[in-house]
Amino acid sequence: LQRNSLLILDFSAPVQVAQYDRFEITFSLDKSYSNPFDPDQIDIQLVGESPSGKIFIAYGFYYQNYERSERSGQENLVAVGQPFWKLRFAPLEVGKYSYYLSIRDADGLVETATRSFVAAPTASDGFVRISEKNPLYFAFDSGKPFYPIGYNIRSSYDLRYDEDLYVRLTGSPKKVVDRKTYFYDRKFETMAANGINATETWMCPWWEEL
C-alpha cells in the first residue's frame, strides 16, 4: 500500500475471527521516528464499522517480539527481529466488519483502502462488565452473572521491604531473585487451581520496566 510516499510493508490481517476473539493487524512502515510511542510524531488508528453500523476507533502501537527464558530462577529476555506496528481489538458483534487505517505524521495524513473481515459466532460468553440488570453486580456480555473471587497481587519482589525485613530477622543481607513474569505464571496457575477467577496487580515505575 503506498500513498503520499509512505509505504506500508508486510501487511497482515485475518479475514475471519470468532466473536470476542482478538483481531490483530501487523505491518511495518518505511519511515522511522525518534519516538514511535509519541502520537504527536506518529499516530496510527483503525477506523472501523461494525455490522450494526457503529463506528469505532482502535489505536496502533509499536511492538517488539521477545524470546523469554528462565535462567537460575531469573527471567531473561532477548529481542527477536525488528520492531513493527500492531493494531488490536475484539469484535463484539457477529457479522461483517469494515475498516481502514489512518496514519498521521509530520508529513501529513495517509488513509488506506477499506478492507473487511467477518466475526463468526462463538460459544464464548464475552467480556465481564457492570450488569445491565443490576449495576451492583457484574455480568458477561451474554448476560451470565460473574462473581469475582480474588485478591490484589503486588510486585514479584520489593527490595526495600524484603531486604530490610530479612536483615532485621537474620542480621545478614538477603539475595533477592527476581523471577518477574515467571512469578506470575506460577502464581496465577496456583490461584486458578484454587477457584480464584479475578485479581488486580499493583504496578510501579521501578518494577517491570514500566
Secondary structure by P-SEA (a helix, b strand, c coil): cccccccccbbbbbcccccccccccccccccccccccccccbbbbbbbcccccccbbbbbbbbbbbbbbbcccbbbbbbccccccbbbbbbcccccccbbbbbbcccbbbbccccbbbbcccccccccccccccccccccccccbbbbbbcccccccccccaaaaaaaaccccccccccaaaaaaaaaaaaaaaccccbbbbbccccccc
